[in-house]
Amino acid sequence: MSTTIQLLGRPQIARGPAGGYRFRSRKSWGLLAYLILSERPPARSQLASLLFGGADDPVRALRWGLAEIRRALGDGGSVDGDPVVLRLPPGAVVDVQVVMKGTWQDAVSLPGLGADLLEGTAVKGAAAFETWLLAEQRRTAAASEAILHEAALGSMARGALEAAIGYAVRAAAMSPLDENHQALLIRLYRMAGDDDAAAKQFAAAAKALQAELGVAPGPAIQAAMRQPGYGPGEVAGEATIEAIVEAGSAAVSAGVLEAGVQSLRTAARLADGAGATRLRVSSRLVLAEALVHALGGLDEEGLAALHEADEIALAHGLLNDAAQARAELGYVDFLRGRYDRAELWLTDALEYASGSPSVRAKAMTYLGSVESDRASYRRAAGLLEQAVTLSRAAGEPRRQAYALSMLGRISLFRGALETAAGQLDASIKLAEQDHWLAFLPWPQALRGEVQLAWADPAGAAELLRHAFARACQLGDPCWEGMAARGLALVAEAKGHTEEAFALLADARARSGRLAEPYLWLDGYILDAQCELGQRYGHPDTGAWVEALRTLAGRSGMRELILRSLQHGAALGRAGDDAAAAVLAEEIAAYR
């Protein structure tokens, strides 16, 4: 008898044809959701204070809630011990786990997809739990959006355009101001030959962006309007197609992005016409890498090419090519803060790339970066150390430099400043030796933060000014934002408070000027605004704290969620202090 637990929308438990179990207390639903979504078993004392702190006997109230969950699970499940370990019946399906960890094919059939976690199940008298629930509701909503977006891309890659459009419409409805959702929907209309619908969608998106944000559609939406989908074209031989791919790749490397990308689009179309499987895959992989790693905000078109490459590669047993596609898909989800989806892609990439040290090094580096953003520092460091070793063995100095920079960031956050300095200096040296000037501002900015932590604002300022100047020459929004944040902290250390606030506002504007920013960085800058705002009584501090909480909560950035709770507690927000204590203990276990 199968058990299905629905936490999205109105919660319910169904056990086969016998029907469902009805909890008598809303707190039992809250308790079950907390046990399912916690990364490690919580202590009984933690659960008692979180949900039943207002009861005459919190421990007894907890025992009653656990007993109700035990009855709901039936003979196949259990919930016992201290810490409390939840064991679901064999074969049990939990909708929120499918959305976060499952395939899009399974997730899109869930009745609660897109609905709130524990919808309509308010829990009174438990402020810390309410704080936790709000953060989880944001995270599950973001996960639903991500799965719908992925379903649209996956359906498109299979040629199921009508289904793809349906999923894209649902994603865009959940977050109308997300330019990536809008760009995908417009591109799908164009691929389906419905230019009228594409034009109407473009006009609606432009109106909403102008009304709500005061901005025009960005490069992703503009490109979707210009670029039709892949279609049949003239026939060319494989040698000609290979030459076009080489020419396009060379143009991109030389900085002639538009011409290079157009050549690669042509190569993919010609490869389709020739039925050349390997070239169909390789042309899309090269095209996607150019789009994803370019600075023009064209990740969305790159994602479409990656999904197509992955679909073709798997259909023909080209596992190493599928691994390469999935590593890049994981990278994009990493940038967008979709960490659960990124982890799935990157884990697959490691499995498929058993014979390719280079692809394994790439996937390992990105997976370590995902865990670092989520504040799973111990696991992140282990993955990144393996990535450094793999990159060195594969002769990939750039990958090695990237992994070392992320290790340096972890050491900085752990307070191991000597270690951080050594790792970041090594990253900078490798980048300089390989003439990877486009990457240098990142480790330089982090190295500047090490000097700040050593109370050396003069040394920090020198490093950060170099990083900022180079980032501006490159026109890289992320590196500009990271360096500007550091310069703001230098200004504050020198007593120039107004300059510090101005620089932080500028840092956020720079880092978010494209549709595909590095989302963690936006939160990192917001955290600095909250810290300084609280210290100096800035009137916008409350709004910054709420913005940080929303951003970090949707993505599962635990360190930044903790910081938002600590900032909220300092402002006197109910429940934040208790929720921060719970989360701090959890993060410490992974540090």
N, C-alpha and C positions, 0 to 999 in steps of 0.2 A: 504494500500500500504506500503510494508516494505521498510526500508531504510538500506542500507549496506554501511559502511564507511571502506574503505581499506587504511590503513596507512603504511602497510608493503609492500615493493616493490613500484611500481609506484602508487601513491595515486589516488584514485577515489571514487566518491560517486554514488551509484546506488539507484534509487527510483522506485522499481517495474519494470514492463515491459516498462515503459516510457523511460528507459535508464538513463544515468548518467548526472551529472551536471559538467561542466568544469569551474574551477576557472580561472580567467584571470591573477591572480598574484600568484607567488610562495609564497609570504609572507602570503597569505590567507591560504594556506595549513599549513604553519608554525604556524600561529595563531590558527587554528583549532586543530592541534596536541598539542600545548601547553595547550589549554583549556581542552582538553580531558585527558591529562596526569597529569595535576596539581592536587595535593591532596586537594587544597582548591581554591575557586575563587580568581583570581588575581585582583589587582587594575588596573584601566584604565591607571594610570600614569606608572605603572610597565610595562604593555604591550606596551605602546607607546614608552618608552625608550628602551625596549628590542628589538623590531622589527623595529621601525620607527624613531629611534633617529636621523638618517641622513636626514630625510625629512624636507622640509621647514616648514611644519605644522604637527608635529607628531600626535597630537590629531585628526586632520582631517583625516590623513591617516589611523589611527586606526578605525575611524568611517566607512570609506569606506570598510576596511577589514571585519569588523563585519557585515556590510550590505550584503556583498557577501556571508558570511557564512549563514546569515539569509535566503537568497534566496535559497541557496543550500539545507537547511534543509526542506524547505517547510512549510506548515501551521502547521504541528504537532510539530515543534521544535521552539526554541527561543534562543536568546543570547542578554541579556540586563543587565542593572544595573551597579553599581559601588560599590563594586567589580563586575566583569563581571561573570554572572552565565549562563552557557551553559545547556540548556535542550534539549536533543535529542528527536526525535519523538518516540512515544510509539512503543516498539518492535524493535527499531533500534539495529543493530549489528555492533560493532566496532572490527575489527580483533585483534588489539593489546590488547584490554580488554579481549577477549576470551583467548589469549595466556597467559596473566598474571593471570587472575582470573577464567577462565573457566575450563572445563574438558578436558582431553587429547583427548577424543573421538570427541569433537567438534573442537578442535584446529587443529587436523591433516588434516582436510578437507579444511583448509584455503589456498587459492592460494598463498598468500604471506608468508607463514610460512618459516622462515629461511632467508628471504630477509631483506635488510636494511630498517629501518624506513625512510620514505620519500625519497626513492631511487631516485637519479637523480634530486632532488629538492633543489639545492643549493640556499641559500639565501644570497645575497651580501649586504655588508654595515651594517651588524648586528653582530658584533663580539661576543657580549654576548650571543645572540641567538645561534650562531654557536657552542659556547662552551656547551650550554645546549643541543643542538641537538646531538652532539657527545656523550655526556654522556648517553642520552636516547637511542641512537643507540646501544651502548654497552649493555645497560640494556635489551633492547628488543631482541638482539641477544642471550644473555645469557638465557633469558626466552624461546626462541625458542629451544635452546639446551636442556633445562630442560624438556620441554614438550615432545620432541622427546624421551629423555631418559625414561621419565615416561611412554610414550606410548609403548615403547619396553618392559618395565617391566610388564605393565598391560596386553599387548597382550600375553606375555609369560605365565602369571598366568592363562590366559584363554585357553592356549594350542594352540594359533595361532602363531606358531613359524615363519612361513614365513613372516607374517606381522611384527612380532617383529624384525626380522633380518633387514627388510627394514628400520624401524625407527632407529634402532641402527646404521646402515650404514650411514644414514643422520646425526645423532648426531656426529659420529666419524669424518665425513667429515668436519663438521663445526669447530671442535676443535681436530685435530689429536693428539695433545700432552696430551689430557686429559685421564689419565690412566683409569678412571672409565668408559668412553665410550668404550675404547678398551677392557677392561675386560668383559663388558657386551656383546659385539659383539662376543668375543671368546667363552664365556660361551654358548651363543645361538647357535653358530655353533656346539659346542660339544653336546648340547641337541638335535639338529636336526640330529645328527649322521654324520655330515660332518667334520670329523677330519682333512681332508686335508685343507679345508678352514680355520679351526681354526689355524692350524700350519702356514699357509701363513699369516694370520692376525697377529699372534704373531711375526713372523719374520719381517713383515713390521713395526709393532709398535716398536719392539726392535731397528730396524735400525733408525727410526725417532727420538726416544728418545736419542739414542747415538749421532746422528748427530747434533741435535738441543740443547740438554741439557747436553750431556756428561754423561748420567746415563743409567743404565740397567733397564729393566722392574721391577716395584715394586711388593710387595706382592699381590696386587689385580689381576694383570695380571698373575702372576705365579700361583695363586690359581685357576684362571679360566681355565688355561691349564690342571691343575691336576684333577679338580673336574667335573665329568659329572653331568648332571641334574638328578633330581629325576626320578627313574624308578621303575618298578615292582621288587619285591624281595621276599624273603621267607615270609611265613605267620607266624604271632605270635599273641598270645592273648593280650587283652587289659592290663591285669595285667603285663605281660612281658614288654609291650611297656612303661607303666607308670614307671616301675622299671628302664628301660634304660634312660628315661628322667630324673629321679631323680639322677641316677648315673652320667649322663653327666653334669647336673647342678652343682652337688657337685664337680666334677672335675674342672669345670671352676672356681667356687668359691675358690677352693684351689690353683688356679694358673696353673693347668695342662690343659692349653687351648686346645692344639691340640687333646689330647685324649678325652676331654670333648665334643669338637665340633664334632668329628667323631661319638661319641655315639649319639649325638642329630640328626645328619644327618641320622644315621641308624634308629632312632626312627621315624623320619618323613617318611622315605621310608616304614617302617613296618606298620605305621598307614595308609598309602595309600593302602597298600595291604590288610589290614583288613577292610577298609572302615569305620574306626572309626572316625567320623566327629570331635568330640571334641578333640581327640588326634591328628588328622591331623593339627588342628589349634594350639593347645597348644604346640606341639613339635616344630612347626615352630616359634612360638613366643619366646620360650626359646632359640632356636637356634639363631634367629635374634638378641636377646638382647645380647647374648654372643659375636656375631660377631661385632655388632655395637659398643658396649662399651669396646671391647678388644683393645689392643694397636698394633695389627698386620696389620692394614690397610685392613681389610676385610669387610668394610661396604657394598661393592657392592653385595657380596653374601648374606649379611644380608637383603639388600633391596629386593632381589629376594624372600627370604623367607617371608618377610613382605607382599609383594604384593600377594603372594599365600595365606597366612593366611587371609588377608583381603577379597579376593575373595571368599574363602570357607566360612568364617564367615558370610558375607552378604547373600550368597546364602541360608544359613540355619538359618537366623534370630538371629545369635549370636552377638548382637549389642555391648555388652561389650567387647568381643574379638576383634571386628572390631575397636572399640575405642582404644584399646591398640595398635593394629597394626598401626593405623593412628597417634597416638601420637609418636610412634617411627619413622614413615616415616617423620613426621614433624620435629623431632629432627635432622635427617640426613640432610634434606634440610636446616635447620637452620645452621648447621655446614658448609655446602657448600655455604652459602650465597644466597640460593634460597628462599628468604623471602616470596614472593608472594605464592609460592607453599606450603611452610611450614605453612603459615597462613591458607590456605585452609584445609590441613590435620588436623591441630590442632583445628580449629573451628568445623570440623566434629567430632573429638574425644570428644570434650566437649558436643556436642549434643547427641552422642551415649552413653556416659558414665554417663547418668543421675543418675544411681543407684550405681555408684562406686566412692566414694570420693577419693580413691587412684589414679585411672586413671585420674580423673578430676584435681587433684593436679598436676600430671605430665604434663598434657596438658597445664594447666594454667601457670606453671613454664616455659615451653618451649615457649609458646606464648608471655609471658612477656619478655623473652630473645630476641625473634625475634624483638619485638618493640623497645627494648633497642638498639640493633644493628642498627636499622633504625633511631635512634635518636628521636623516638616518646616517649620521656621520661615520659610525664605525663600518657599516657595510659599504658606504661610499668610498672610504679610504682604501678598503681592501680591493674593490673593483678598480679604482684608479691606479693603484700600485701595480695590479696585474696589467692594466692598459699600458702603463709606462714600459713594462718589461716586453710586452707583445710588440709595441710600437718600435722599440729599439731593435728587437730581433727582425722585424719586418722592414727595417730601414725607412721608417716613417718619422722623421724628426718633427714635423709639424704636429702630428698626432701626439707625439711625446710631449711637446711643449704645451699643448692644450691640456692634457691630463695633469701635467705638473702644475699648471696654473690653478686647476680646480683643487688639487691637493693643497696648494698654498692657501687657497681660500678657506678650506676646512681647518687647517692649522691656525690661521688667523682667528677664526671664530672660536676655536678651542683655547685660545690664549697662548699657544705654543709659538711665540713670535720668532725665536731663532730658527726653528724648523720652517716656519712660513717664509722667512726671508730667503733661506737657502733654496727652497723649492721654487719660489718666484724668480730668484736670480737665475736659476738653471733654465727656467722657462724662457726668460728674456734672452739669455745667451743662445739657446737653440733657435729661437725665432730670428735673431739677428744673423746667425750663421747661415740660415737657410733663406735669408732675405724675405722673410714673411712679415713685412712691415705693416700689412693690414691687420695683423693680430696684436702687435706690440702694445697698443694702448691698454688692453685688458690686464695683462700681468703687471704693467707699469703702474696702473691705477691701484691695483691691489697692493703692490709693493709700497706705494705711497701711504696706504692705510696702515701698513705695518709701522712705518715711521711715525705716524700719528699716534698709534698705540704705545710707541716708545716715548711719547711726549717730545717729539722732534718735528714741530710744525714747519721749520725752515727746510729740513730735508724732505719732508712730505710734499711741500709746495713745489720744489724743484722737479720731483718725479711726476707730480700730477699736472704741472704746466706742460711738460713734454708730452705726456699722454693726451692731454686735451688738444694741444696744437696739432698733433699727428692725427687724432680722431677727426678734427675739423677738416684737415686736408683730405682725408679719406671720405668724408661725408657719412661716417658710420654713426647712426643715431644711438646705438647701445653704448659704444665706447665713449661718445661725447657725454652721455648722461652719467656714466660711471665716473669719469674723470671730474665732471662738474660737481657731482655729489662730494667727492673727496675735497675739492677746492672749497666747497661750502663749509666743511668741517674745519679746514685750515683757517678760514676767515673767522669762524666762531672761536677757535682757540686763541686767535689774536685779539679777540674782543670786538670784532666787526660784525655785530649781530644782524643788522639790517642787510648787509652784503650777503651774509650766510643764507638768510631767508630768500633773497632774490636769486641767488645761485641755485638753491634747491628747487625753486619754482621753474627756473630755466632748465635744470637737469631733467625734470619730469617732462617738460614740453619737448625737449630734444629726444629723449629716449622713446617717447610714444608717438612720434610724428608719422610713423608708418603703421599699416594694419598688422604687421607681424613683429611687434617688439618682443624683447626678452622679458616676459611677464614678471619673473622674479625680480629683475632689476627695478621695475616700477615699484614693487613692494618695498624693496630695499631703500629706495629714495624716500618713499612715504614714511618709512620708519624713522628716518633721520628728521623729516619734518615734524613728526609727532614728538620725538625726543626734544628737539629744540623748542617746539611750540609749547610743550608742557613746562620746560625750564624757564621760558621767558614770558609765559602767559599770553601767547599769540591767540587772537580771537578765532582763528580757523582751526584750532587744534582738535576740537570735537569732530569736525567734518573730516579731518585727515585720519583720525582714529577709525571712524566708521568706514572710510574708503579703504584703509588698510585691512580692516577686518573682513570686508566684503571680498576684496581681491584675494587675500590669503585663504579665506575660508572656501571659496569656490575651487581653489587649486589644491588645497591640502598642504600648503607651506607651513609646517608646524611651528618652526621657529618664529615666523612672522605672525602667525596666529597668536602665539604666546606673547609676543611683543605688543600686539594690539590689545590683548587682555590686560597686560600690565599697564599700558597707557590708560585704558579705560578704568582700571581700578584706581589709578592715581587721580582720575577725574571724578571718582565717586560713583561709578556705575555699578548697580546692584548685580551681584553674582560673578563679576569679573575676577575678583580676587580669588574666590574658591575655584573657579574654572581654570585660572592660571596655575594654581598650585597643582591641580590634577595633571595638566598638560606638561608642566615643568618636570614632574616626576617621570612621565612617559618619555620625554625627550632625553632625560638623563640616562635612561636605560639603553639608549641607542647612540650615545655620544662616544 
